Amino acid sequence: MSVLSRSAPVGPPTPVPPTPVPPAPGYHGAVSEFKRRLIEATLHQVQGNRTHAARALGLQRTYLLRLIRDLGVAAPPPPPRRGRGNGATPLR
Protein backbone atom coordinates (compact mmCIF):
# COMPACT_ATOMS: atom_id res chain seq x y z
CA MET A 1 0.00 0.00 0.00
CA SER A 2 1.43 3.36 -0.98
CA VAL A 3 1.63 6.48 1.17
CA LEU A 4 -0.76 8.35 -1.12
CA SER A 5 -3.52 5.78 -0.76
CA ARG A 6 -3.38 6.07 3.05
CA SER A 7 -3.32 9.87 3.20
CA ALA A 8 -6.31 12.07 3.93
CA PRO A 9 -8.53 13.04 1.01
CA VAL A 10 -7.33 16.05 -0.91
CA GLY A 11 -9.78 18.88 -1.38
CA PRO A 12 -9.95 22.62 -1.24
CA PRO A 13 -8.25 24.01 1.86
CA THR A 14 -10.49 25.19 4.64
CA PRO A 15 -10.19 28.98 4.98
CA VAL A 16 -8.77 30.11 8.30
CA PRO A 17 -10.21 33.39 9.58
CA PRO A 18 -7.55 36.02 10.26
CA THR A 19 -6.81 36.61 13.90
CA PRO A 20 -6.06 40.11 15.16
CA VAL A 21 -2.40 40.60 15.87
CA PRO A 22 -1.85 41.78 19.43
CA PRO A 23 0.35 44.86 19.81
CA ALA A 24 4.04 44.18 20.18
CA PRO A 25 5.20 44.31 23.78
CA GLY A 26 7.47 47.05 24.97
CA TYR A 27 8.05 50.58 23.82
CA HIS A 28 6.86 50.22 20.21
CA GLY A 29 3.73 48.38 21.24
CA ALA A 30 2.92 51.10 23.77
CA VAL A 31 3.45 53.82 21.16
CA SER A 32 1.20 52.01 18.66
CA GLU A 33 -1.50 51.56 21.29
CA PHE A 34 -1.27 55.27 22.24
CA LYS A 35 -1.61 56.32 18.59
CA ARG A 36 -4.61 54.02 18.09
CA ARG A 37 -6.42 55.37 21.16
CA LEU A 38 -5.62 59.00 20.27
CA ILE A 39 -6.98 58.56 16.73
CA GLU A 40 -10.12 56.80 18.01
CA ALA A 41 -10.78 59.59 20.53
CA THR A 42 -10.23 62.29 17.92
CA LEU A 43 -12.53 60.58 15.41
CA HIS A 44 -15.19 60.34 18.11
CA GLN A 45 -14.87 64.09 18.84
CA VAL A 46 -15.35 65.02 15.17
CA GLN A 47 -18.20 62.52 14.61
CA GLY A 48 -16.09 60.34 12.31
CA ASN A 49 -15.02 63.11 9.93
CA ARG A 50 -11.54 61.96 8.92
CA THR A 51 -10.56 65.24 7.29
CA HIS A 52 -11.33 67.15 10.49
CA ALA A 53 -9.56 64.51 12.59
CA ALA A 54 -6.43 64.77 10.44
CA ARG A 55 -6.49 68.56 10.76
CA ALA A 56 -6.94 68.35 14.56
CA LEU A 57 -4.01 65.92 14.83
CA GLY A 58 -1.79 67.93 12.48
CA LEU A 59 -1.56 65.07 9.97
CA GLN A 60 -2.12 64.71 6.27
CA ARG A 61 -5.49 63.04 5.63
CA THR A 62 -3.88 60.25 3.62
CA TYR A 63 -1.41 59.51 6.41
CA LEU A 64 -4.27 59.37 8.92
CA LEU A 65 -6.07 56.87 6.67
CA ARG A 66 -2.91 54.74 6.54
CA LEU A 67 -2.61 54.82 10.34
CA ILE A 68 -6.28 53.87 10.71
CA ARG A 69 -5.69 50.85 8.47
CA ASP A 70 -2.30 49.82 9.88
CA LEU A 71 -3.18 50.24 13.56
CA GLY A 72 -6.60 48.62 13.27
CA VAL A 73 -8.40 51.70 14.54
CA ALA A 74 -12.07 51.12 15.26
CA ALA A 75 -13.14 54.07 13.15
CA PRO A 76 -16.78 54.96 12.68
CA PRO A 77 -17.90 55.05 9.06
CA PRO A 78 -17.23 58.39 7.42
CA PRO A 79 -20.19 60.80 7.40
CA PRO A 80 -22.15 61.10 4.15
CA ARG A 81 -20.66 63.60 1.77
CA ARG A 82 -22.49 66.81 1.19
CA GLY A 83 -22.26 68.22 -2.26
CA ARG A 84 -24.16 68.62 -5.44
CA GLY A 85 -26.76 65.97 -4.77
CA ASN A 86 -26.69 62.82 -6.87
CA GLY A 87 -24.18 64.13 -9.39
CA ALA A 88 -26.63 64.38 -12.25
CA THR A 89 -26.76 67.62 -14.17
CA PRO A 90 -30.26 69.08 -14.64
CA LEU A 91 -31.68 69.16 -18.15
CA ARG A 92 -32.57 72.54 -19.59
HUTARA-V307323 format. One record per residue. N is the residue number from 1. PHI is phi as a letter, one per 30 degrees, with the letter a starting at -180 (999 if undefined). PSI is psi as a letter, one per 30 degrees, with the letter a starting at -180 (NA if undefined). Layout:
n:phi:psi
N:PHI:PSI
N:PHI:PSI
This chain:
n:phi:psi
1:999:k
2:d:l
3:d:e
4:d:e
5:d:f
6:c:f
7:d:l
8:d:l
9:d:k
10:c:k
11:a:a
12:d:k
13:d:k
14:d:k
15:d:k
16:c:k
17:d:k
18:d:k
19:c:k
20:d:k
21:d:k
22:d:l
23:d:k
24:d:k
25:d:l
26:j:a
27:e:e
28:d:e
29:d:e
30:d:e
31:d:e
32:d:e
33:d:e
34:d:e
35:d:e
36:d:e
37:d:e
38:d:e
39:d:e
40:d:e
41:d:e
42:d:e
43:d:e
44:d:e
45:d:e
46:c:g
47:h:h
48:i:g
49:d:j
50:d:e
51:d:e
52:d:e
53:d:e
54:d:e
55:d:e
56:d:e
57:d:f
58:i:h
59:c:l
60:d:k
61:e:e
62:d:e
63:d:e
64:d:e
65:d:e
66:d:e
67:d:e
68:e:e
69:d:e
70:d:e
71:c:f
72:i:h
73:d:k
74:d:i
75:c:k
76:d:l
77:d:k
78:d:k
79:d:l
80:d:k
81:d:k
82:c:k
83:l:b
84:c:g
85:i:b
86:d:g
87:j:f
88:d:k
89:d:k
90:d:k
91:d:k
92:c:NA
